[in-house]
Structure formats: C-alpha cells, structure tokens
Amino acid sequence: MSKVEKALQKARALDELAQPIPTTASAVAQEKPLAVANSDLAAYTAQIPRMSQKFQLERSDLGEAKIIYQEMEDAQVVESFRHMRTHILQNAGPSNCVVLVTSVVPDGGASFVALNLAAAFAFDESKTALLIDCRLRDPKQDRLVGADIHYGLTDYLEAEDVGVSQIIHEGGLPRFRLIPAGHRSDSGTEHLNSRRMRELINHLKERYPDRYIILDAASPMESADAAVLAELADFVLLVVPYGKATESQIWGAAKSIEEQKFLGVVFNDEPQPRRVIWN
C-alpha cells in the first residue's frame, strides 16, 4: 500500500471518529533542530534577527487579515500550523525547502494555509519565510503589500530587466517576505513553466539557506499550474475544504502527486484548519 493510500485511508478513519488534531504543546511532536555544522551558515543565520523591518502589522490587523501570531487567543490554530511546520522540518532534514500548497477544489483555503504556514516558519528567529503568490490569473496575497508596489512575479517572469530584489517585499511580519503575483496574466502556466521561473526558485533556495519557501497555487481543477509547480517544489501539501470535496476528488488530486513529495492532507474548515493527515 502506497503512502498516499495510507494517508487517505487514515483520513477516512479520522473523518468517522471526528477527532481534532492535537492542539496542546504536549500533544505536538517536538521540533527537530536543523543539524547544520557549516560555520558560514551559522554566521548567516545570526543576522536574521536584524533583518530590516519598515513596518509591522498590529494584532488587530493580523486578526482581521486572518494571520496567526504567537500570542493569539485561539491557541488551537497556532499549534496546528506549528505542527505542520514541525512535520516539514522533519522531512526536510538539515536543508531548507520549497513547499507547494494547493487545494483539491477551487476556493479550498490553500491561500489561507500557505500564508499562515509561512507565518509559522517566521515565528522561529533562526529561520525566515518567503511566500510566493503563484496565482497569476487571480492573485490572493497582494493585500499584504502596499498599493504602491509595482513589481511581482509576473513582472519578473516577463521582463529580463526586473531583478529579484525588486519583487521581494515585506509583509508586515518579522522574518517574513512576500513575492506578490504582480499584474494578472492569462499565461500563468507558461510563465510558471519557464526557465526563468526555475532559475528563480533555485536562486532563492540557494542564496538564503535559512529561508523556507511556500508556493501558493490554484487548484489542479482550475489549471495545470499546480502540476508545473510540483516539479519545482520539494514537497506538496494538499488542502481539502472540509465537507466540500468528494472522496474521488481527493484521491485524484493525491494520486497525481509524486509519493516522495506528498506531505499529507489538511482538512480545512476555513478560516481554521481542523485536521491534518500526514502520510
């Protein structure tokens, strides 16, 4: 039996039991520290707390934007995302990684999960997070940057004279950066499948060894974008809007993901992930 089959079999069993994911500190697996011996990397990560931060969202703004923060009253949702982060770190080992987040069906909550997974990585002062909005036809994360922001992913992919530093923006959280989608494009799949996109992901991953990159992508039912991005990602996290996707849809989406990249399924009852099924 494959890991996908085991994960989905477990998902059905938990669905019948209606058990929530662990939410207390004792129930969440202890995070494994990254075993990095490279002195250059150690020196680099020492600079992280001093990352420039021109603005920071207030707690009221975070609540309105449905972004988690460490002291928020609803501890359950925070621990859910910490649990996801721990699972990713355990799979990634001593390396940073690229995680694709997509949903089984349209409007399944993948953008919410991607954003808050990045926020959870940014909790740790030894790590930074970069969220990339890959929804070039229908951007979801541009609300986190000011109206005066001119460049995003589409602009970079279409123009050779637009540099990487011009598309990375602050998102209002410490150690968190965002590449917005940029202007809308109907050629999203072609852009994401381009040489320049592959080079960008490789550059971001290699240049910033402390940085965990989260890709927010549209559902496979909407376009081929997720399939293209899965080739660039180290891992794939599948979001299922609880009660809004059929078993056959979940199976179809899960079976399309390479087994070694498939992290698991998040059952999402937006705005709060209710259960996580790891494979």
C-alpha positions as CSV (number, residue, x, y, z in Angstrom):
1,M,0.0,0.0,0.0
2,S,1.4,3.4,-1.0
3,K,1.9,6.4,1.3
4,V,-0.9,8.1,-0.5
5,E,-3.3,5.2,0.1
6,K,-2.3,5.0,3.8
7,A,-2.8,8.8,4.2
8,L,-6.3,8.7,2.7
9,Q,-7.3,5.6,4.5
10,K,-6.3,7.3,7.7
11,A,-8.2,10.4,6.6
12,R,-11.4,8.4,6.2
13,A,-10.9,6.7,9.6
14,L,-10.4,10.1,11.3
15,D,-13.4,11.5,9.5
16,E,-15.6,8.8,11.0
17,L,-14.1,9.5,14.5
18,A,-14.3,13.3,14.1
19,Q,-11.2,13.7,16.2
20,P,-9.4,17.1,16.1
21,I,-5.7,17.4,15.5
22,P,-3.6,17.8,18.6
23,T,-3.6,21.4,20.0
24,T,-1.7,21.2,23.2
25,A,2.1,21.6,23.5
26,S,2.4,18.1,24.9
27,A,0.5,16.6,22.0
28,V,2.6,18.2,19.3
29,A,5.8,16.5,18.3
30,Q,9.0,18.2,19.4
31,E,10.6,20.1,16.6
32,K,13.9,18.7,15.4
33,P,16.6,21.3,15.2
34,L,18.4,21.6,11.9
35,A,21.7,19.9,12.2
36,V,23.9,22.5,10.4
37,A,27.6,22.4,11.0
38,N,28.6,24.9,8.3
39,S,30.1,27.9,10.0
40,D,29.2,30.2,7.2
41,L,25.5,29.3,7.6
42,A,25.7,29.8,11.3
43,A,27.1,33.3,10.7
44,Y,24.4,34.0,8.2
45,T,21.6,32.9,10.5
46,A,23.0,35.1,13.2
47,Q,22.0,38.1,11.0
48,I,18.3,37.1,10.8
49,P,17.1,38.9,13.9
50,R,18.5,42.1,12.3
51,M,16.5,41.8,9.1
52,S,15.1,45.2,8.1
53,Q,11.5,45.7,9.1
54,K,10.0,49.0,7.9
55,F,6.5,48.2,9.2
56,Q,4.8,45.6,11.3
57,L,1.1,44.7,11.4
58,E,-0.7,45.3,14.7
59,R,-2.5,42.4,16.4
60,S,-5.9,43.8,15.3
61,D,-4.6,43.9,11.7
62,L,-3.4,40.4,11.9
63,G,-6.7,39.2,13.3
64,E,-8.6,41.0,10.5
65,A,-6.3,39.5,7.9
66,K,-6.7,36.0,9.4
67,I,-2.9,35.7,10.1
68,I,-1.7,33.8,13.1
69,Y,0.6,35.3,15.8
70,Q,2.1,33.6,18.8
71,E,0.1,35.3,21.5
72,M,-3.3,35.0,19.8
73,E,-6.2,33.8,21.9
74,D,-7.1,30.9,19.7
75,A,-4.1,28.7,20.5
76,Q,-5.5,25.7,18.6
77,V,-5.0,27.2,15.2
78,V,-1.4,28.4,16.1
79,E,-0.5,24.9,17.3
80,S,-2.0,23.4,14.1
81,F,0.4,25.4,12.0
82,R,3.3,24.7,14.3
83,H,2.5,21.0,13.8
84,M,2.7,21.4,10.1
85,R,6.0,23.2,10.3
86,T,7.5,20.5,12.5
87,H,6.4,17.8,10.0
88,I,8.0,19.7,7.2
89,L,11.3,20.2,9.1
90,Q,11.4,16.5,10.0
91,N,11.1,15.6,6.3
92,A,13.5,18.3,5.0
93,G,16.3,17.4,7.4
94,P,19.2,19.9,7.5
95,S,18.2,21.7,4.3
96,N,15.7,24.4,3.6
97,C,12.9,23.5,1.2
98,V,10.2,24.6,-1.2
99,V,6.6,23.6,-0.2
100,L,3.7,23.8,-2.7
101,V,0.3,24.4,-1.1
102,T,-2.7,23.8,-3.3
103,S,-6.3,22.7,-2.7
104,V,-8.3,19.8,-4.2
105,V,-11.1,22.2,-5.4
106,P,-11.2,25.9,-6.1
107,D,-11.6,28.2,-3.1
108,G,-10.5,25.4,-0.8
109,G,-8.5,27.6,1.6
110,A,-5.0,26.9,0.2
111,S,-4.1,30.7,0.3
112,F,-5.0,30.8,4.0
113,V,-3.0,27.7,4.7
114,A,0.0,28.9,2.7
115,L,0.1,32.3,4.3
116,N,-0.1,31.0,7.9
117,L,2.4,28.2,7.2
118,A,4.8,30.9,6.2
119,A,3.9,32.9,9.3
120,A,4.6,29.8,11.5
121,F,8.1,29.4,10.0
122,A,8.7,33.1,10.7
123,F,8.0,32.5,14.4
124,D,11.4,30.9,14.7
125,E,14.2,33.5,14.9
126,S,16.6,31.1,13.2
127,K,14.5,30.9,10.1
128,T,12.9,33.2,7.5
129,A,9.9,32.6,5.3
130,L,9.2,33.6,1.8
131,L,5.6,33.3,0.4
132,I,5.2,33.4,-3.3
133,D,1.8,34.1,-4.8
134,C,1.7,31.9,-7.9
135,R,-1.9,32.6,-8.7
136,L,-1.1,34.8,-11.7
137,R,-4.7,34.7,-13.0
138,D,-6.3,35.6,-9.7
139,P,-3.8,36.9,-7.1
140,K,-4.6,36.3,-3.4
141,Q,-1.8,37.7,-1.4
142,D,-1.3,41.2,-2.8
143,R,-3.4,42.7,0.1
144,L,-0.3,42.3,2.3
145,V,1.7,44.8,0.3
146,G,1.1,48.5,-0.3
147,A,-0.8,49.9,-3.3
148,D,2.4,51.5,-4.5
149,I,4.2,48.1,-5.1
150,H,4.9,47.9,-8.8
151,Y,6.6,44.6,-9.3
152,G,5.6,41.0,-8.6
153,L,6.2,37.5,-10.0
154,T,4.6,38.1,-13.4
155,D,6.7,41.3,-13.9
156,Y,9.9,39.3,-13.1
157,L,9.0,36.5,-15.5
158,E,8.1,38.8,-18.3
159,A,10.9,41.3,-18.1
160,E,14.6,40.4,-18.0
161,D,15.5,43.8,-16.6
162,V,13.4,43.3,-13.4
163,G,15.6,41.9,-10.6
164,V,14.9,39.6,-7.8
165,S,15.3,42.3,-5.2
166,Q,12.6,44.3,-6.8
167,I,9.9,41.7,-6.4
168,I,10.6,40.7,-2.7
169,H,8.6,42.8,-0.3
170,E,7.9,43.0,3.4
171,G,4.6,41.5,4.5
172,G,4.2,43.1,7.9
173,L,5.7,40.2,10.0
174,P,9.2,39.8,11.3
175,R,11.4,37.4,9.2
176,F,8.6,37.2,6.6
177,R,8.9,38.2,3.0
178,L,6.4,38.0,0.1
179,I,6.6,37.9,-3.7
180,P,3.1,39.0,-4.9
181,A,1.7,37.7,-8.1
182,G,2.1,41.1,-9.9
183,H,-0.2,42.1,-12.7
184,R,-2.8,39.4,-13.8
185,S,-1.8,37.2,-16.6
186,D,-3.7,34.6,-18.6
187,S,-0.4,32.9,-19.5
188,G,0.2,31.7,-15.9
189,T,1.0,28.1,-16.7
190,E,3.5,29.1,-19.4
191,H,5.2,31.7,-17.1
192,L,5.4,29.2,-14.2
193,N,6.9,26.5,-16.6
194,S,9.6,28.9,-17.9
195,R,13.3,28.7,-17.5
196,R,13.3,32.0,-15.6
197,M,10.9,30.6,-13.0
198,R,13.0,27.5,-12.4
199,E,16.1,29.7,-12.1
200,L,14.3,32.0,-9.7
201,I,13.3,29.2,-7.3
202,N,16.8,27.7,-7.4
203,H,18.3,31.1,-6.7
204,L,16.1,31.9,-3.8
205,K,16.6,28.5,-2.2
206,E,20.4,28.5,-2.6
207,R,21.1,32.2,-1.7
208,Y,19.1,32.1,1.5
209,P,19.8,28.8,3.3
210,D,17.6,29.7,6.3
211,R,14.6,30.6,4.1
212,Y,11.6,28.3,3.7
213,I,9.7,29.0,0.5
214,I,6.0,28.5,0.3
215,L,4.2,28.5,-3.0
216,D,0.5,29.4,-3.1
217,A,-1.1,27.8,-6.1
218,A,-4.5,27.4,-7.7
219,S,-6.4,24.1,-7.5
220,P,-5.5,21.5,-10.2
221,M,-9.2,21.7,-11.2
222,E,-8.6,25.3,-12.3
223,S,-5.4,25.0,-14.3
224,A,-2.2,23.0,-14.8
225,D,-0.2,25.4,-12.6
226,A,-0.1,23.1,-9.6
227,A,1.3,20.3,-11.7
228,V,4.0,22.6,-13.1
229,L,4.9,23.9,-9.7
230,A,5.0,20.5,-8.1
231,E,8.1,19.8,-10.3
232,L,9.8,22.8,-8.7
233,A,8.8,22.0,-5.1
234,D,10.4,19.6,-2.7
235,F,7.1,18.9,-1.0
236,V,3.4,19.2,-1.7
237,L,0.7,19.9,0.8
238,L,-2.9,19.2,-0.3
239,V,-5.7,21.3,1.3
240,V,-9.2,19.8,1.4
241,P,-12.1,22.2,2.3
242,Y,-13.9,20.0,4.9
243,G,-17.1,18.6,3.6
244,K,-16.8,20.3,0.2
245,A,-14.8,17.7,-1.8
246,T,-15.7,14.2,-2.7
247,E,-13.5,11.2,-1.9
248,S,-12.9,10.6,-5.6
249,Q,-11.7,14.2,-6.0
250,I,-9.3,13.8,-3.0
251,W,-8.0,10.5,-4.5
252,G,-7.5,12.0,-7.9
253,A,-5.6,15.0,-6.6
254,A,-3.4,12.9,-4.2
255,K,-2.5,10.3,-6.8
256,S,-1.3,13.0,-9.1
257,I,1.5,14.0,-6.6
258,E,4.8,12.1,-6.5
259,E,4.8,9.9,-3.5
260,Q,8.1,11.2,-2.1
261,K,6.9,14.8,-2.3
262,F,3.5,14.2,-0.8
263,L,3.4,15.7,2.7
264,G,-0.2,15.0,3.5
265,V,-3.7,16.4,3.6
266,V,-5.0,19.4,5.5
267,F,-8.8,19.3,6.2
268,N,-9.6,22.9,6.2
269,D,-12.8,24.5,7.7
270,E,-11.8,28.0,6.8
271,P,-10.5,30.1,8.4
272,Q,-9.2,27.4,10.7
273,P,-7.5,24.1,9.7
274,R,-9.3,21.4,11.6
275,R,-7.3,18.3,10.9
276,V,-4.0,17.3,9.3
277,I,-3.4,13.8,7.9
278,W,0.2,13.1,7.3
279,N,1.3,10.2,5.1
